[in-house]
């Protein structure tokens, strides 16, 4: 189900009537900031997961190196 041009125009008119012409740019800026913040948090979360996956490999490599130094 997609919106056609008549539906989009109707929604824009309703928004204009509800909020007024002066508030629409302010609302759009707030929505843009919220979207950017959400994307930044999502990317940070994905980076944390990637780092957590690679961390055990680093531990095993470090432990192997430490054991090699102790045996030498």
PyMOL commands that set and color helices and strands:
alter all, ss='L'
color gray80, all
select helices_A, chain A and resi 5-19+21-71
alter helices_A, ss='H'
color red, helices_A
deselect
rebuild
show_as cartoon
